[in-house]
Amino acid sequence: MAATVAAVTAVTAGSGLIAPAAAVAKNGRLAFPNASNLVLQPLTGAPSVIKDRRATIIGSSRSGRLMALSSGTDGDVTIADGRGRVIRRIDFRGIVIHSLDISPDGRRLALTAFRDAEPGRLNLFPYVADISGRGLTRVTTRLRHTFDLRFTRDGRAFVYAGAPTTGDFVACPSLRRVRLDGTRDTLLYEAVGGTLPCALSFALSPAGNSAVFTGDPAPGQLPPPGTLVRTGVYQVALTGRATPRLLHPQAFAVAWAPDGDQVAFSSLAGTYRMRAGGGTATRVSPTPTLAMTWLKAAG
C-alpha cells in the first residue's frame, strides 16, 4: 500500500437532528442526494429532505447506521448517522472525491478520488482512511482508473470497478476485488467492450457473491439519436466468467436491499425497486438521482 498522500482535517460537529427523519419500514429505506439535498425515502410514503447543499455523492455502512456524503467538487466528507444527524465533517485536502463507502464495522472509509498533485484526466485512484478522517492512504490496484468501490462483508478488502488506461484512453471497466494492503487483486467480472457491458457504478448483494451495476452495453459506439440515458442496470454473479442479466434498459444509480431480496435503480422517470433477478419495477419516488444507498431498518 502506498504512503499517505493527502493532509486531513477532521472536525467533530454537533449531533442534533438537522431534519425530521422519515418513518422506516421493516425493509429499510433509500437515501440519495437530489438538488444537493439528502432525501430519506421510505419504500412507501413521503420522504424527509435534509437541507445539505453539498451532497451529491453518498455511501453507507452495511448496517445502515452510518452514511458518508460529499459534494463531489472537493475533498469534503460529512459522516452522518442513519437518521441524518451530522457526526463529523472531514476535509481531505488535495483530492476531489468521486465515490464513497463505509466498512461494515463503521471504522473505515473508502473512496475514489482525483488527486490535484497528479494533473490529467486519468488519475482516479482508490483510498482508505479511518472513519475519523486520519491516515488517508492510496491503495495500489491492478487497474489504474477506479470508478467505484464497495467494502466486502469482512471489511478486509473492497470490490472496485476499474479500467486500464492507455494515454488519454480509458478502457471498459471490470469488477475486481483487492485487499486493503493492495494484495490479492482478483478478477470478479470481466467486461468486454461491445460484447459485455462496462461496469460503471455498482452495489453488492449482502452475501457479496453478486452485484448490480450501471453499464454501457456498447461503449465503443455512438448512442442512437434521441437517446438520453445510455446505461442500463445489470445483475451478475461474481465468478469471473458470468454473463450479466439486463434488469432495466435505463439507470443512473443502483442499490441492493439489506435483506437481499430487492434492488433499486434510478432513471429519468424516478427511483424504482424490483426483485433481485428481475421483475416488475415499482416506483418509490418520482425523484431521480445519480447516487443512492439502501439503509437497513433500525433494530
Long-range contacts (C-beta under 8 A, 24 or more apart in sequence): 1-137, 1-138, 1-139, 1-140, 1-180, 1-181, 1-182, 2-137, 2-138, 2-139, 2-140, 2-182, 3-137, 3-138, 4-135, 4-136, 4-137, 5-94, 5-115, 5-117, 5-127, 5-136, 5-137, 5-138, 6-75, 6-92, 6-93, 6-94, 6-95, 6-115, 6-127, 6-136, 7-92, 7-93, 7-94, 8-90, 8-91, 8-92, 8-93, 8-129, 8-133, 8-134, 8-135, 8-136, 9-90, 9-91, 9-93, 9-133, 10-88, 10-89, 10-90, 10-91, 10-132, 10-133, 10-134, 11-88, 11-89, 11-90, 11-91, 12-87, 12-88, 12-89, 13-86, 13-87, 13-88, 13-89, 14-86, 15-81, 15-85, 15-86, 15-87, 16-85, 17-83, 17-84, 17-85, 18-50, 18-51, 18-52, 18-84, 18-85, 18-86, 19-48, 19-49, 19-50, 19-51, 19-84, 20-48, 21-48, 21-83, 21-84, 22-46, 22-47, 22-48, 24-295, 24-297, 24-298, 25-297, 26-297, 27-257, 27-258, 27-259, 27-261, 27-262, 27-297, 28-64, 28-257, 28-258, 28-294, 28-295, 28-296, 28-297, 29-294, 29-295, 29-297, 30-255, 30-264, 30-271, 30-273, 30-284, 30-285, 30-292, 30-293, 30-294, 30-295, 31-58, 31-60, 31-67, 31-292, 31-293, 31-294, 31-295, 32-58, 32-253, 32-266, 32-271, 32-287, 32-289, 32-291, 32-292, 32-293, 33-57, 33-58, 33-69, 33-289, 33-290, 33-291, 34-287, 34-288, 34-289, 36-71, 38-69, 38-84, 39-285, 39-287, 39-289, 40-83, 40-84, 40-295, 41-271, 41-284, 41-285, 41-287, 43-273, 43-284, 47-285, 47-287, 48-84, 50-84, 52-78, 54-78, 56-290, 56-291, 57-97, 57-98, 57-99, 57-100, 57-291, 58-100, 58-291, 58-292, 58-293, 59-99, 59-100, 59-101, 59-102, 59-110, 59-111, 59-293, 60-101, 60-102, 60-293, 60-295, 61-102, 61-103, 61-104, 61-105, 61-106, 62-104, 62-151, 62-153, 62-206, 62-258, 62-296, 63-104, 63-106, 63-296, 64-258, 64-294, 64-295, 64-296, 64-297, 64-298, 65-106, 66-102, 66-106, 66-131, 67-102, 67-293, 67-295, 68-100, 68-101, 68-102, 68-109, 69-100, 70-97, 70-100, 70-111, 71-97, 72-96, 72-97, 72-98, 75-113, 77-109, 77-111, 77-133, 79-109, 79-131, 82-295, 82-296, 82-298, 88-131, 88-132, 88-133, 90-132, 90-133, 91-133, 92-129, 92-133, 92-136, 95-127, 98-124, 98-147, 98-148, 99-147, 99-148, 99-149, 99-201, 99-291, 101-149, 101-150, 101-151, 101-158, 102-131, 102-151, 103-131, 103-151, 103-155, 104-151, 104-153, 104-154, 104-155, 105-155, 106-131, 107-131, 107-155, 108-151, 108-155, 108-180, 109-133, 110-149, 110-150, 110-151, 110-158, 111-149, 112-146, 112-147, 112-148, 112-149, 112-160, 121-168, 121-170, 122-165, 122-168, 122-170, 126-158, 126-160, 128-158, 128-180, 139-178, 139-180, 139-181, 139-182, 140-182, 141-176, 141-178, 141-182, 141-185, 142-176, 142-178, 142-185, 143-173, 143-174, 143-176, 145-170, 145-173, 147-173, 147-199, 147-200, 147-201, 148-200, 148-201, 148-202, 150-202, 150-203, 150-204, 152-177, 152-204, 152-208, 153-206, 153-207, 153-208, 156-180, 157-184, 159-188, 159-202, 159-204, 159-208, 159-211, 159-238, 161-199, 161-200, 161-201, 161-202, 161-213, 163-198, 172-198, 172-216, 172-219, 173-198, 173-199, 173-200, 174-198, 174-199, 175-199, 175-202, 175-211, 175-213, 175-236, 175-238, 177-238, 186-240, 187-240, 188-238, 188-239, 188-240, 189-236, 189-238, 189-240, 189-242, 189-244, 190-240, 190-241, 191-215, 193-219, 193-220, 194-218, 194-219, 194-220, 194-221, 196-243, 196-244, 197-232, 197-234, 197-244, 199-234, 200-231, 201-253, 201-254, 201-291, 202-254, 203-254, 203-255, 203-256, 203-263, 203-293, 203-294, 204-256, 205-256, 205-260, 205-276, 206-256, 206-258, 206-259, 206-260, 207-260, 208-238, 209-237, 209-238, 210-235, 210-236, 210-237, 210-238, 210-276, 211-235, 211-236, 211-238, 212-247, 212-254, 212-256, 212-263, 212-265, 212-276, 213-244, 213-254, 214-251, 214-252, 214-253, 214-254, 214-265, 215-244, 217-246, 228-268, 229-267, 229-268, 233-263, 233-265, 235-263, 235-276, 235-277, 235-278, 245-277, 245-278, 247-274, 247-277, 247-278, 248-272, 248-274, 248-281, 252-288, 252-289, 252-290, 253-289, 253-290, 253-291, 253-292, 254-292, 255-292, 255-293, 255-294, 256-294, 257-294, 258-294, 258-295, 258-296, 258-297, 264-292, 264-294, 266-290, 266-292
